[in-house]
């Protein structure tokens, strides 16, 4: 439950999002499904940060709700996938600190849990090329500090440091 307005539920193949709404003005409010995500992961949320995580066997997806207090359009509380990382913890549940950069990861049938501290902020994103690389393939060659991107027309080579 998020802000007593959104209910996030996991079914066998999807994560479903419901919000309180009226179908007709004469009726009482009902929980109506307004969105879904294809995932079989576990859900863990943070009420303070307007965010939630979806923990799958291979990936951990960090999501948040697009919303402001004065929003009234159909995109209110729309779930957005902000970031994805590999589940190298092999964890079944991840608890993130609201203020401090701490995370506690634990897995069923394990005798204890692991606590992690974020060492650096890794959300740095910068536009280095305006070309559309949708459906392109990439490959890194660490010996020469370059990476290659191949699309339908050409193969591009970029330097790891300068991105040129």
N, C-alpha and C positions, 0 to 999 in steps of 0.2 A: 504494500500500500504506500502510495506517495502522495503527500499533502492531502490525504483523504479525498482525492479526486481521481487518482489513477491506480488501477490494480494490475500488477504484472504477474502472470501465471505461466507455468511451464506445462505444456502438454507433451505427448510422446515425441513429436517431431518439430514443434514450434514453440516460440515464446509469444504469448498473446498479451495484448494491451487493451484494457477496458477502461472506460471513463463513465462517470455518472452523467446521464443526459436524459432528456425527455423526448419521446417520439412525437407526442402530441402535447399541446399546452394543457389539456385537461387531465393528463395522466401524471402519476408520480414518476420520480427519477428512477431509471433502471441502469444497470451496468451493461453498456453496449460496447462490443469489440470495435476498435477503430484502427488497429494496426497489428502486424505480426512480424516476427523474424524467424527465419528458418535456422533452428539450432536445437540441439538436444542437451545443452549445457545447464549448469546450475546457476541460479541467480543470486547475487548478493548486492545490496544497495546501500547507499549513504543518503540519509534524509537531508543532511546539512549541505552536501555538495551537489544536489540535483543529479546524481550520477549513480550508475550501477555497473556491475561487472557480470559477464557471462563466462563461466569457467567450463571449458570443454577438455577432452582428453589431450588434444594437440595444441589448442590456442586458448588465450585469455583475451576477451574482447572488453574494452573499456567504452562504455556508452554513457550518454547523458540525454536529458530531456531538453528540447529546444523550447524555451518558454520564458515569458516575462509575466509579471503580475497583472499587467493590463491587456494581455493578449486575449482576443476573443475569436480569432479565425480558426479554421479547421486544422492548422498546423500546431495548435496548442498541445503541449506535452508530446510532440513527435519524438520518438526515440532516434538518436543519431549515434552511429558507431564512430567514436573519436579516434581510437587507436587499437591495435591488435599486437599481441606479443606471443611468442612461443611459450607453452606451458612447460618450461624446463624444470619447474619445481615438481612436476608430476603431482600436483596438488588437486584435491577435490573441493577445497574451499579456500578463499583468500579474503582476509580482513584487512582493509586499508585504513590507516589513520587519517582522521579528518584534518588535523592541523600539522602533525609531524610527518615526516617522510618515512614512516614505518609500515611494514606489512607483516602479517602473521599468516603463514601457510600451513595447512594441515591436511592430512589424508586419512580416510577411514582405515581402521585396523592398523594404525601406526601407534607406537607407544608414546610419542611426543610430537611437538610441533616445531617449526622453524621460524625464526624471526629475522627479517631482512631490513636493512636500511638503504635508502636510495643514496647512491654516491654522487650522482650527477643528474641534472635535469636534461632529459633526452627528447624534448619536443621541438628541437631546432629544425625548422623547415624553411627552405629558401628556394625560390624559383631560379633554376640555372639554365633552363631551356624552355621556350614557349611552344615547342612542337608537341603535338598530341601523340603520346606513346601508348595509346590504348591497344591492347592485344599484342604488344611488343614483348620480345624475350630479352632478358639481361643475363650477363655472365661477368664475374669478377676474375681478373688475373692478378693475384697478389704479388707475384714475382716482379712485375713491371709497374705496379701501382696504377693500373688502368682497369676500367670496366667497359664492356661493350653492350650496346643496345641494338637489337635488330628489329626492324619493322617490315612492312610489306615491300618497301622500296629500297632501303639502304641499310647499311651497318654503320653505326656511329661509335666512335671511340672517345672516351672521356678520361681525363686524368682524375685520380682519386682525391687529390688535394685541391686543385684549382677548378675542377668540374668543366674544363674547357676542352 
